[in-house]
Amino acid sequence: MAEAEGSGGTEDRKPKSDEAHSAFAPPAGIEPEPVDEDQPTSEFTVPAGLPAPPVEPEGSAFAPPATYSAQHSPPAYTSGHGFPVSLMKESPWQDRMRTMLRMPVDVRPVPETAHKHSETGPAVGRILDLTLRIGELLLAGGEGAEDVEAAMFAVARSYGLDRCEPTVTFTLLSITHQPSLVDDPVSASRTVRRRGTDYTRLAAVYQLVDDISAHEIELSLEEAYRRLAEIRRNRHPYPSWVLTAAAGLLAGAASTLVGGGVFVFFAAAIGAMLGDRLAWLCAGRGLPEFYQFVVAAMPPAAIGVALKLAETDVRASAVITGGLFALLPGRALVAAVQDGLTGFYITASARLLEVMYLFIGIIMGVLVVLYLGLQLGASPKPEEVLQITQRPLIQIAASMVLVFTFAILLQQERSTVLIVTLNGGVAWVTFGALHYAGGIPPVPSTAIAAGLVGLFGQLFSRYRFASALPYTTAAIGPLLPGSATYYGLLLIAENRLNEGLGSLVNAAAIALAIAIGVNLGSETSRLFMRIPGAASAAKRRAAKRTRGF
């Protein structure tokens, strides 16, 4: 029986080749020659009297080493230059995770797990599910794709999953975890089907990710799930009637910003509130967002045309322009350009397509009303749209009211409304000083003012370890190209297509200048900000681009 087992074990092993022997070994059947003590021997020969080293059993080349485990993996490779300063514990978790995401997988440092696990290791399935749910709330709230990936990566690494690759597109999130080079990867995905703007919920999710990433806070999976469920159940901080009133005040402030008076203020506010209520009605009936924008753009335009037909001595164009300020999708545009500049081209293309559809919806709603007004005998003067009276103090106050109401429409926390209002006032003062006083064209003036918005917004967000969106999105409200948009639409309604399209292109250039300026200001703050305790600031790794090929 022993012989059978021995022969069976020998047969199971791979047969040795005839050539698989040392060239210095004597052939079979020949006695080895006696060793002469005077002749030198190999320096690799074990001296007499010492035990021979143990022979490792033969195994598969694809089997993991006996000393390897998922919990006690060997440290990853460290480059000769060391790790960037942004990987230090003193830096915010957003910078650390963003830096590691831009590093190859094989050179990422092994995470210092912030939370303890059982002997069997982390619950991979539940961790991936929690990571996807957190990423879903961030993406649905309008966060950029790179920041969503950084948050997902932070959650996974904090719970011990070091070999993770999150992927974010416009509507799909996925994450893959591979325990080791020889284990099967585990993947999970989630689809974002509903989007809603609620920056209070966004701030709560960021606070949850910050607590999960903190080593001094012990947050179990069950506790993280409980807090995430509370965030989902929380109601919006402002009721619908407050949002409708905020939309009216925003339109009135915007009309004052472009030269309107008290009567124009109330006319624009009434038109915007009617449009907001009609949009809520369409949303309740299940109409797509495109038709909601078409309907919401009609009441302000109708009031402006009615004032023109009544031949009142007011700026009817300011009423329509104020209504456009309340509808222009500045939030989606900034997110789209940010995704494109950070290398997420698929998500950026989808966001830009969304912006284009919403913008076309606004154009259709206004053009229908303008065309009917022209048929009824209204004679608008396109040139008066761009003739904005310079009233510095009134315009600064109007810009701050505009930003304040915009922050309420974005459902921001009450603690951030004042900060973003001041940030928007600084942006308008900068734009006015450059464009009106300095004579600089509107596009570069807008880009510089938006750069300050991004810079200050990033500084505020880093100070509070939160998202930068609540500090930047509302602040760009006064810079939106409402006047250029309405001027182009009015020219198109009068069948002056070339001039109208040129004005719309100018409006698009201003919008892109806003988005690029905000992103550039954010990147500037990350580039030049020093981390406490660091000897020198290191450059943040980014993708290398070739020159045209």
Residue pairs with C-beta under 8 A, 6 or more apart in sequence:
13 58
14 58
26 32
26 33
35 41
46 52
46 53
62 182
63 182
64 180
64 181
64 182
64 183
68 74
68 180
70 121
70 179
70 180
70 183
71 117
71 121
71 160
73 110
73 162
73 180
75 109
75 110
76 106
76 107
76 108
76 109
76 110
77 106
77 107
78 107
78 109
79 107
83 109
84 99
84 538
84 539
84 540
84 541
85 91
85 531
85 534
85 535
85 536
85 537
85 538
86 95
86 96
86 98
86 99
86 531
86 538
86 540
87 96
87 99
87 100
87 109
88 96
88 531
88 533
88 534
89 215
90 531
90 532
90 533
90 534
91 531
92 462
92 465
93 150
93 154
93 209
93 210
93 213
93 465
94 147
94 150
94 151
94 465
95 526
95 540
96 154
97 149
97 150
97 151
97 153
97 154
97 157
98 146
98 147
98 150
98 540
99 540
99 541
100 108
100 109
100 153
100 157
101 146
101 149
101 150
101 153
101 166
102 540
102 541
102 542
102 543
103 541
105 163
105 165
108 162
110 162
111 157
111 158
111 160
111 162
112 215
113 158
113 159
113 160
114 158
114 159
114 212
114 213
114 214
114 215
114 217
115 158
115 159
115 160
115 212
115 218
115 219
115 220
115 221
116 218
117 123
117 159
117 160
121 160
122 159
122 160
122 161
123 221
124 161
124 177
124 179
124 186
125 186
125 188
126 221
127 155
127 156
127 159
127 160
127 161
127 221
128 156
128 161
128 175
128 177
128 186
128 188
129 188
130 155
130 221
130 224
130 225
130 228
131 152
131 155
131 156
131 166
131 175
132 152
132 173
132 174
132 175
132 188
132 189
132 190
133 190
133 228
134 151
134 152
134 155
134 205
134 208
134 209
134 228
135 148
135 149
135 151
135 152
135 166
135 168
135 173
135 175
135 190
136 173
136 190
136 192
137 201
137 202
137 205
137 228
137 231
137 232
138 147
138 148
138 151
138 202
138 205
138 206
139 145
139 148
139 168
139 173
139 192
140 192
140 194
140 195
140 196
141 195
141 196
141 197
141 198
141 199
141 201
141 202
141 205
141 469
142 195
142 197
142 202
142 331
142 332
142 335
142 469
142 473
143 151
143 202
143 335
143 467
143 469
144 335
144 338
144 339
144 342
144 344
145 168
145 169
145 339
145 342
145 344
145 347
146 338
146 339
146 342
146 343
146 344
147 467
148 166
148 168
148 173
149 166
149 167
149 168
151 205
151 206
151 209
152 164
152 166
152 168
152 173
152 175
153 164
153 166
154 209
154 212
154 213
155 209
155 212
155 213
156 164
156 166
156 175
156 177
157 164
158 212
158 213
159 212
159 221
161 177
163 177
163 178
163 179
163 180
164 175
164 176
164 177
165 175
165 176
166 173
166 174
166 175
167 173
167 174
167 175
167 176
168 344
168 347
169 344
169 346
169 347
169 350
170 346
170 347
170 350
170 351
171 191
171 192
171 193
171 350
172 189
172 190
172 191
172 192
173 189
173 190
173 191
173 192
174 187
174 188
174 189
174 190
175 187
175 188
175 189
176 185
176 186
176 187
177 185
177 186
177 187
178 184
178 185
178 186
179 186
197 331
197 409
197 410
197 411
198 236
198 410
198 411
199 410
199 411
199 412
199 413
199 416
199 467
199 469
199 470
199 473
200 234
200 236
200 237
200 411
200 412
200 413
201 231
201 234
201 411
202 467
202 469
202 470
203 413
203 416
203 466
203 467
203 470
204 231
204 234
205 228
205 231
206 465
206 466
206 467
207 466
208 224
208 227
208 228
208 231
210 465
210 466
211 217
211 219
212 219
212 224
236 411
237 411
237 413
237 414
238 246
238 408
238 411
240 280
242 408
243 276
243 408
243 409
244 273
244 276
244 277
244 280
245 273
246 405
246 406
246 408
246 409
247 272
247 273
247 275
247 276
247 326
247 405
247 409
248 268
248 269
248 270
248 272
248 273
248 276
249 269
249 401
249 405
250 272
250 322
250 325
250 326
250 401
250 402
250 405
250 406
250 409
250 477
251 268
251 269
251 271
251 272
251 300
251 322
251 323
251 325
251 326
252 264
252 265
252 266
252 268
252 269
252 272
252 322
253 265
253 322
253 398
253 399
253 401
253 402
253 405
254 268
254 321
254 322
254 324
254 325
254 326
254 398
254 402
254 477
254 478
254 482
255 264
255 265
255 267
255 268
255 315
255 318
255 319
255 321
255 322
256 264
256 265
256 318
256 322
256 394
256 395
256 398
257 325
257 395
257 398
257 399
257 402
257 478
258 315
258 318
258 321
258 322
258 388
258 482
258 483
259 315
259 318
259 387
259 388
259 389
260 268
260 314
260 315
260 318
260 319
260 322
261 314
261 315
263 314
264 314
264 315
264 318
264 319
264 322
267 303
267 304
267 307
267 314
267 319
268 300
268 303
268 318
268 319
268 322
268 323
269 322
270 299
270 303
271 299
271 300
271 301
271 302
271 303
271 304
271 319
271 322
271 323
272 299
272 300
272 322
272 323
272 326
274 299
275 295
275 296
275 297
275 298
275 299
275 300
275 323
275 326
275 327
276 296
276 326
278 295
278 296
278 298
278 299
279 292
279 293
279 295
279 296
282 291
282 292
282 295
283 289
283 292
289 358
289 361
290 357
290 358
290 360
290 361
291 361
292 361
293 327
293 358
293 361
293 362
293 365
294 361
294 362
294 364
294 365
295 365
296 327
296 365
297 323
297 324
297 327
297 361
297 362
297 364
297 365
297 366
298 365
298 366
298 368
298 369
299 323
300 319
300 320
300 322
300 323
300 324
300 326
301 320
301 323
301 365
301 366
301 369
301 370
302 369
303 319
304 316
304 317
304 319
304 320
304 323
305 316
305 369
305 370
305 372
305 373
305 376
305 378
307 314
307 316
307 319
308 316
308 373
308 378
308 379
308 380
309 373
309 376
309 377
309 378
315 384
316 380
317 380
317 381
317 384
317 385
317 486
317 490
320 366
320 486
321 385
321 482
321 483
321 486
322 482
324 362
324 366
324 482
324 485
324 486
325 402
325 477
325 480
325 482
327 362
328 359
328 362
328 480
328 481
328 482
328 485
328 511
329 354
329 355
329 358
329 359
330 473
330 476
330 477
330 480
330 511
330 514
331 410
331 469
331 473
332 351
332 354
332 355
332 358
333 351
333 352
333 355
333 511
333 512
333 514
333 515
334 472
334 473
334 476
334 514
334 515
334 518
334 519
335 351
336 348
336 351
336 352
336 354
336 355
336 515
337 348
337 512
337 515
337 516
337 519
338 348
338 515
338 518
338 519
339 345
339 347
339 348
339 351
340 348
340 349
340 352
341 516
341 519
343 543
362 485
363 489
366 486
366 489
367 489
367 492
367 493
370 380
370 489
370 490
370 493
371 493
373 380
374 380
374 493
374 494
380 490
382 487
382 490
382 491
382 494
385 483
385 486
385 487
385 490
386 483
386 487
388 483
390 432
390 436
392 432
395 428
395 432
396 425
396 428
396 429
396 432
398 478
399 424
399 425
399 427
399 428
399 477
399 478
400 421
400 422
400 424
400 425
400 428
402 424
402 477
402 478
403 420
403 421
403 423
403 424
403 425
403 474
403 475
403 477
403 478
404 417
404 421
406 424
406 473
406 474
406 477
407 416
407 417
407 420
407 421
407 470
407 474
408 417
410 470
410 473
410 474
412 420
412 470
412 474
413 470
416 470
416 471
419 460
419 471
420 457
420 470
420 471
420 472
420 474
420 475
421 474
423 453
423 456
423 457
423 460
423 471
423 472
423 475
424 453
424 474
424 475
424 476
424 477
424 478
426 452
426 453
426 456
427 449
427 450
427 452
427 453
427 475
427 476
427 478
427 479
428 449
428 478
428 479
430 445
430 448
430 449
430 452
431 445
431 446
431 448
431 449
431 478
431 479
434 440
434 444
434 445
434 448
434 449
435 441
435 442
435 445
438 445
442 484
442 506
442 510
443 506
443 509
443 510
443 513
444 513
446 479
446 510
446 513
446 514
446 517
447 513
447 514
447 516
447 517
447 520
448 517
449 479
449 517
450 476
450 479
450 513
450 514
450 515
450 516
450 517
450 518
450 521
451 517
451 518
451 520
451 521
451 524
452 521
453 472
453 475
453 476
453 479
453 517
453 518
453 521
454 468
454 472
454 517
454 518
454 519
454 520
454 521
454 522
454 524
454 525
455 521
455 522
455 524
455 525
456 471
456 475
456 521
457 468
457 471
457 472
457 475
457 518
457 521
457 522
458 468
458 471
458 472
458 521
458 522
458 525
458 526
459 525
459 529
460 468
460 471
461 467
461 468
461 470
461 471
462 525
462 529
468 522
472 518
472 522
476 514
476 518
479 510
479 514
480 510
480 511
480 514
481 506
481 507
481 508
481 510
481 511
484 503
484 504
484 506
484 507
484 510
485 503
485 504
485 507
487 503
488 499
488 500
488 501
488 502
488 503
488 504
488 506
488 507
489 500
489 504
490 500
491 497
491 499
491 500
491 503
492 500
492 501
492 504
494 500
526 540
527 540
528 537
529 537
530 537
531 537
